[in-house]
Amino acid sequence: MNTLTKLALSLIAAATFCLITSTSARADTVVFTNSAAFTAAATGLTTLDFEGIAPPLSVANFGSGMTLQGVTFTGATSGMISVVDSGFFAPLFDFQSGAVLSGFAFIEATLPPGITAIGTDLMTTNPTGGSFDVVLSTGEVFTVSTAVRPDRGFFGVTTDVAISSIRFTTVVTPIRGIPLLDNFSFGQAQPSNVPEPGTLVLLGSGIAGIAARLFRRRV
């Protein structure tokens, strides 16, 4: 086997590898229970901490939902959602992170276009913590547990398909508790390690050039 033939086979193998990895380099959805790991896997994040909305030791209610930075939050069939100061009925809403977002049966966030990364602290008024069902607009459902107050749970997700909404619902285990969110972050998933189109074009050009030279030698 001459040098040109070996090189051609090597380039074919490299092109095949690139095509395979370009379709499998990223899983459809990745779930995070650690804030630092989620932040490392996302880019362009905007974080809502809900500070400065509720009066000290009080609560601010929004009867038909609340929109911040393009995200609309609702928390009941009517849309009602609340921002609660940490000192309101302390320690019920005190998770050592300031004000929190409070729903009723659930908290739903409707997102701006193109969001592929979402992460948030998750809590509940249940003093022993609890579980949440998390439902994405894509139809995917996840269950995540929260810690005992004042610790916070965390849920994060990155995906290769845009998410238009996400809903957090407390699970009866055996006490439901009011769902609470804080430090709600949204942005884009980090780019996967898919080869650039130019890389595949260069490989294809190299293979074509070597094939032409081999053909001329045989003619």
C-alpha positions as CSV (number, residue, x, y, z in Angstrom):
1,M,0.0,0.0,0.0
2,N,1.6,3.3,-1.1
3,T,1.7,6.5,0.8
4,L,-1.1,8.2,-1.1
5,T,-3.4,5.3,-0.5
6,K,-2.6,5.3,3.2
7,L,-3.2,9.0,3.5
8,A,-6.5,8.7,1.6
9,L,-7.7,6.0,4.0
10,S,-6.7,8.1,7.0
11,L,-8.6,11.1,5.7
12,I,-11.7,8.9,5.1
13,A,-11.5,7.6,8.6
14,A,-11.2,11.1,10.0
15,A,-14.2,12.3,8.0
16,T,-16.3,9.4,9.2
17,F,-15.4,10.1,12.8
18,C,-16.3,13.7,12.4
19,L,-19.7,12.8,10.9
20,I,-20.4,10.4,13.7
21,T,-19.4,12.8,16.5
22,S,-21.3,15.7,14.8
23,T,-24.6,13.8,15.4
24,S,-23.8,12.4,18.9
25,A,-21.6,15.0,20.6
26,R,-24.5,16.5,22.6
27,A,-27.2,14.6,24.5
28,D,-30.6,16.1,23.8
29,T,-31.1,17.2,27.5
30,V,-28.6,17.4,30.4
31,V,-29.9,17.9,34.0
32,F,-27.9,19.6,36.7
33,T,-28.4,19.6,40.5
34,N,-25.3,21.8,41.1
35,S,-25.4,25.5,40.3
36,A,-21.6,25.7,39.5
37,A,-21.8,22.8,37.0
38,F,-24.8,24.4,35.3
39,T,-23.2,27.8,35.1
40,A,-20.1,26.2,33.4
41,A,-22.3,24.5,30.9
42,A,-24.2,27.6,29.9
43,T,-23.4,31.0,28.4
44,G,-25.1,34.4,28.2
45,L,-27.0,33.9,31.4
46,T,-29.4,36.5,32.9
47,T,-30.2,35.9,36.5
48,L,-33.3,37.2,38.3
49,D,-32.9,37.5,42.1
50,F,-36.3,39.2,42.8
51,E,-34.8,41.7,45.1
52,G,-36.3,45.2,45.5
53,I,-39.8,44.1,44.5
54,A,-41.5,43.3,47.8
55,P,-41.5,45.8,50.7
56,P,-39.4,44.8,53.7
57,L,-41.2,42.2,55.9
58,S,-44.0,42.0,53.4
59,V,-45.1,40.6,50.0
60,A,-45.9,41.9,46.6
61,N,-48.8,40.2,44.7
62,F,-49.3,40.2,41.0
63,G,-52.8,39.0,40.0
64,S,-52.2,38.1,36.4
65,G,-48.5,37.2,36.4
66,M,-45.3,39.2,36.5
67,T,-42.7,39.8,33.7
68,L,-39.0,40.4,34.3
69,Q,-36.3,40.6,31.6
70,G,-38.7,39.0,29.1
71,V,-39.7,36.1,31.4
72,T,-43.4,35.9,32.5
73,F,-44.0,34.1,35.8
74,T,-47.4,32.8,36.8
75,G,-48.4,30.7,39.8
76,A,-52.0,29.7,39.7
77,T,-54.9,29.1,37.3
78,S,-55.6,32.9,37.6
79,G,-52.0,33.7,37.0
80,M,-51.3,35.1,40.4
81,I,-47.7,35.1,41.6
82,S,-46.0,36.8,44.5
83,V,-42.5,38.0,45.5
84,V,-42.0,37.5,49.3
85,D,-39.4,39.3,51.5
86,S,-37.3,36.8,53.5
87,G,-38.6,38.4,56.8
88,F,-42.3,37.8,56.0
89,F,-43.6,35.3,58.5
90,A,-39.9,34.4,59.3
91,P,-38.5,31.8,59.0
92,L,-41.1,30.5,56.5
93,F,-39.7,32.3,53.5
94,D,-36.1,32.7,54.7
95,F,-33.6,30.7,52.7
96,Q,-30.6,33.0,53.3
97,S,-30.9,34.4,49.8
98,G,-33.2,37.4,50.2
99,A,-36.5,37.7,48.5
100,V,-38.1,34.6,46.8
101,L,-40.7,34.1,44.1
102,S,-43.8,32.3,45.4
103,G,-46.5,30.4,43.5
104,F,-49.5,28.5,44.7
105,A,-50.1,25.1,43.1
106,F,-47.1,25.8,40.8
107,I,-44.7,28.3,39.3
108,E,-44.6,28.6,35.5
109,A,-42.0,30.7,33.6
110,T,-42.7,31.6,29.9
111,L,-39.4,32.4,28.3
112,P,-38.1,34.6,25.5
113,P,-37.2,32.9,22.2
114,G,-34.0,30.8,21.8
115,I,-33.5,29.8,25.5
116,T,-31.6,26.5,25.8
117,A,-30.3,26.8,29.4
118,I,-32.4,27.3,32.6
119,G,-31.3,27.0,36.2
120,T,-32.9,28.0,39.5
121,D,-32.8,27.5,43.3
122,L,-35.8,25.5,44.4
123,M,-37.4,25.6,47.8
124,T,-40.8,25.0,49.5
125,T,-42.5,26.3,52.6
126,N,-42.7,22.7,53.8
127,P,-40.2,22.8,56.7
128,T,-38.8,19.4,55.9
129,G,-38.3,20.2,52.2
130,G,-40.1,18.3,49.4
131,S,-40.1,17.3,45.8
132,F,-40.9,19.1,42.6
133,D,-42.1,17.9,39.2
134,V,-40.4,20.0,36.5
135,V,-42.1,20.0,33.1
136,L,-40.5,21.5,30.0
137,S,-42.4,22.8,27.0
138,T,-40.7,19.9,25.1
139,G,-42.8,17.5,27.2
140,E,-39.9,16.2,29.3
141,V,-40.7,15.7,33.0
142,F,-38.1,15.5,35.8
143,T,-38.5,15.1,39.6
144,V,-36.1,16.9,41.9
145,S,-35.9,17.0,45.7
146,T,-35.3,20.1,47.8
147,A,-33.3,20.4,51.0
148,V,-34.5,21.2,54.5
149,R,-34.7,24.9,55.2
150,P,-32.6,27.1,55.1
151,D,-30.7,25.1,52.5
152,R,-31.9,25.4,48.9
153,G,-32.2,22.8,46.2
154,F,-31.2,23.4,42.6
155,F,-32.5,22.4,39.2
156,G,-30.7,23.2,35.9
157,V,-31.1,22.0,32.4
158,T,-29.4,22.5,29.0
159,T,-30.8,21.3,25.8
160,D,-30.3,21.5,22.0
161,V,-33.9,22.5,21.5
162,A,-35.3,25.9,22.5
163,I,-37.5,25.8,25.7
164,S,-40.5,28.2,25.6
165,S,-41.7,27.4,29.1
166,I,-40.9,25.5,32.3
167,R,-43.3,24.6,35.2
168,F,-42.4,23.7,38.8
169,T,-45.1,21.9,40.8
170,T,-44.7,20.7,44.4
171,V,-45.4,17.0,44.9
172,V,-47.6,15.8,47.8
173,T,-45.1,13.8,50.0
174,P,-47.3,13.9,52.3
175,I,-47.4,17.7,52.7
176,R,-47.3,19.8,49.5
177,G,-45.9,23.2,50.6
178,I,-45.9,26.4,48.6
179,P,-43.4,26.3,45.7
180,L,-40.6,28.9,45.8
181,L,-37.9,30.0,43.4
182,D,-34.8,32.2,43.6
183,N,-31.9,33.2,41.4
184,F,-33.6,32.2,38.2
185,S,-31.1,32.0,35.4
186,F,-31.7,31.6,31.6
187,G,-29.5,31.7,28.5
188,Q,-28.0,29.3,26.1
189,A,-26.2,26.0,26.4
190,Q,-22.5,26.1,25.6
191,P,-21.7,25.0,22.1
192,S,-21.1,21.3,21.7
193,N,-17.9,19.9,20.2
194,V,-19.4,19.4,16.8
195,P,-16.9,20.0,14.0
196,E,-17.2,23.3,12.1
197,P,-18.7,22.8,8.5
198,G,-15.3,24.2,7.2
199,T,-13.5,21.3,8.8
200,L,-15.6,18.7,7.0
201,V,-15.2,20.6,3.7
202,L,-11.4,20.6,4.0
203,L,-11.4,16.9,4.8
204,G,-13.6,16.2,1.8
205,S,-11.4,18.3,-0.5
206,G,-8.3,16.5,0.7
207,I,-9.9,13.1,0.0
208,A,-11.0,14.3,-3.5
209,G,-7.5,15.6,-4.3
210,I,-5.8,12.3,-3.4
211,A,-8.4,10.3,-5.3
212,A,-7.7,12.3,-8.4
213,R,-4.0,11.8,-8.1
214,L,-4.5,8.0,-7.6
215,F,-6.7,7.9,-10.7
216,R,-4.2,9.8,-12.9
217,R,-1.5,7.3,-11.8
218,R,-3.6,4.4,-12.9
219,V,-4.5,5.9,-16.3
